Amino acid sequence: PFCPQIVEDEKHFINLCKRYRTLREPLIEKCVLLKPIFSYFSEEQKFIFIMTNNEVSLSVAKFASLAMEFREIEMKKLII
């Protein structure tokens, strides 16, 4: 419901969805710290790095948890 013209799959959720931009910033900062060229990766390469790098797994979990809480709140607003 947040991005009606786009499939809201894992890649979109982790890398692209503008709704979660602020929540995603610490995760991206961690990735850039670990891999300075991260910003130059394609979206596919970023997704693979994020999902396979053990050093960012805690950051991914935090992001996913916060984003799902945020999504739940936003979904309730749509129902009301």
Secondary structure by P-SEA (a helix, b strand, c coil): cccccccccccccccccccccccaaaaaaaaaaaccccccccaaaaaaaaaccccaaaaaaaaaaaaaaaaaaaaaaaac
